[in-house]
Amino acid sequence: MEDPQIIVLRSKNQSDLHTIGRLIVLSPLGKLLFNSYSLERGGGGNKKGFNRILAETYDLVYEYSNKFKQNLWEIKGTGDRSEMKIHSANYWKQLNGCTALGDKLADINNDGYLDITSSKNTMAKFHKVLKPYEGKTLKITYVDAV
């Protein structure tokens, strides 16, 4: 079985505090399998726990997270950064270098920044789509829109 293509396309309207994007999963034949909003911390300094990771391709591995007490997909090969999970969260303040997924954008907490909604349900759909690939190392590509 060939691996799916996983892409995070980040908006060009990023701030120093948060980054909104889209995470899509395509089948090996190019069929859309999954599509959601993504949320990361802002700033392009690649500082551990404070910024989004650099736009490039990384390994993606399904493994147990002690912090979240469940299996999650982890982004590997990010230099000195570690524990870069894809997990549920609604606000940029809940992320320390990780990526969250959701189905809509809204300023839930009225702080002037877009948040993502239905993150837990969206994560469940993401895990369902990637279930056949558990135990494999996949590739995930982050792209900054121009």
Residue, then its C-alpha position, 0 to 999 in steps of 0.5 A: m500500500e502506497d502512503p498518502q500525501i499529507i500537506v499543511l498549507r499555511s495562510k499568508n495572513q500569519s501573526d506573531l502569535h498564531t498561524i492558520g492553515r489547512l491540513i489535507v490528506l490525499s490518497p496515492l492517486g490524489k483523491l482527497l481523504f481529509n481536509s481541515y483547518s490547522l492551527e499553530r503558534g505564530g512567529g517564524g523563529n523556530k524557537k522550541g515551544f514558541n513558534r511554528i516549525l519551518a516550512e519543509t517535509y518531516d517524518l510523521v510517526y504514530e506513537y504514545s504521548n505521556k502528556f496526552k495519555q494516548n497515541l498521537w501522530e508526532i512530527k519528527g526531524t525538527g532539529d532540537r525540537s521534540e514532542m511535536k504532536i498533532h493534537s486537539a486544541n482550540y486556541w494558539k495558547q494551548l500549543n507549544g510547537c504542536t499543530a491542532l486541527g479543527d473544522k471551522l474558524a471563529d474567535i471563540n474567546n474574543d481575543g481578536y485571533l481566529d481559533i479552531t472549532s470541533s477539534k476533538n471530532t476533527m482529530a478523530k476523523f484524522h486518526k480514522v483516515l490514517k489508521p491503516y498507516e499506523g506503524k509506518t513512517l509517513k511524510i508531512t509537508y508544511v508549506d507557507a503560502v506566498 
